[in-house]
Amino acid sequence: MKVLVATDKPFAKVAVDGIRKEVEAAGYELVLLEKYGEKAKLLEAVKDANALIIRSDVIDAEVFDAAKELKIVVRAGAGYDNVDLAAATAHGVCVMNTPGQNSNAVAELVFGLLVYTVRNFFNGTSGTELKGKKLGIHAFGNVGRNVARIAKGFGMEVYAFDAYCPKEAIEEAGVKATASVEELYKSCDIVSLHIPATAETKNSINYALVNLMPKGAILVNTARKEVINEAELIKLMEERADIKYVTDIMPVANEEFATKFPGRYFSTPKKMGAQTAEANINAGIAAAKQIVGFFKDGCERFRVNK
């Protein structure tokens, strides 16, 4: 059994060592393809792979066509929109993610961005504090729960809306559940996005929704850039000089945001949510364990395609 780790942006060495330990203990072969750059190298490497571990690497129909022996792909991380699920299903390939492994790393980044923002991007002027502010969590999954936990430590009032999470589950975590997404945005000084990029959510964070937020609002996005309607958010920020937008996923219109809204906009150069040693290790080893479980026991617990 051959397990290919194909990562254009490689795992840390300690994570690779952990993956290797899990894979080889099961009697499988581990092959590394790191910093491959050209897609042709990936297409060649997957030809005889039975299992594939990836990060943000794009696995599309062309890759599945080339991977004749492939049975499972595990995305080391929560988001999996870089994998063509329909093509995977058509080729009889199971796709999994590793939910929860990066959650604390992303949640901590939210507060790194927020402290930076409320202190006016450390420009030397007097800022504000997070204590007492109302924080809205849009989607109450693994990351959202960690954001809530940290927010309480800052002394914030925490609200959440999740169309798929019962009100009771949110309130059991000591968070105020809002009846609608509109109520969340109306109620909160800060909204932190944790929704996936789906047909339903793409471009859903738009002019009308963000405009519901009170004066001095901050929108922070550590989810996916596709959920933001960039043209409408730019229009709103032109009209409302009080709104700030910070993100760790650089928008397509990054240059326009940066030029038009100095002091009110910030994006990290690259997606940073899972970029910690701990998250790197956790997600990689979880991916390896899920592959072993799939082949040994037929476990498909974290399967994301049908």
Stockholm file with secondary structure:
# STOCKHOLM 1.0

chainA/1-306         MKVLVATDKPFAKVAVDGIRKEVEAAGYELVLLEKYGEKAKLLEAVKDANALIIRSDVIDAEVFDAAKELKIVVRAGAGYDNVDLAAATAHGVCVMNTPGQNSNAVAELVFGLLVYTVRNFFNGTSGTELKGKKLGIHAFGNVGRNVARIAKGFGMEVYAFDAYCPKEAIEEAGVKATASVEELYKSCDIVSLHIPATAETKNSINYALVNLMPKGAILVNTARKEVINEAELIKLMEERADIKYVTDIMPVANEEFATKFPGRYFSTPKKMGAQTAEANINAGIAAAKQIVGFFKDGCERFRVNK
#=GR chainA/1-306 SS CEEEEEESSCCCHHHHHHHHHHHHHTTCEEEEEESCCSHHHHHHHGGGCSEEEESSCCBCHHHHHHCTTCCEEEESSSCCTTBCHHHHHHTTCEEEECTTSSHHHHHHHHHHHHHHHHTGGGSSSCCCCSTTCEEEEESCSHHHHHHHHHHHHTTCEEEEECTTSCHHHHHHTTCEECSSHHHHHHHCSEEEECCCCCTTTTTCBCHHHHTTSCTTCEEEECSCGGGBCHHHHHHHHHHCTTCEEEESSCCTTHHHHHHHCTTTEEECSSCCTTCSHHHHHHHHHHHHHHHHHHHHHCCCTTBCCC
#=GC SS_cons         CEEEEEESSCCCHHHHHHHHHHHHHTTCEEEEEESCCSHHHHHHHGGGCSEEEESSCCBCHHHHHHCTTCCEEEESSSCCTTBCHHHHHHTTCEEEECTTSSHHHHHHHHHHHHHHHHTGGGSSSCCCCSTTCEEEEESCSHHHHHHHHHHHHTTCEEEEECTTSCHHHHHHTTCEECSSHHHHHHHCSEEEECCCCCTTTTTCBCHHHHTTSCTTCEEEECSCGGGBCHHHHHHHHHHCTTCEEEESSCCTTHHHHHHHCTTTEEECSSCCTTCSHHHHHHHHHHHHHHHHHHHHHCCCTTBCCC
//
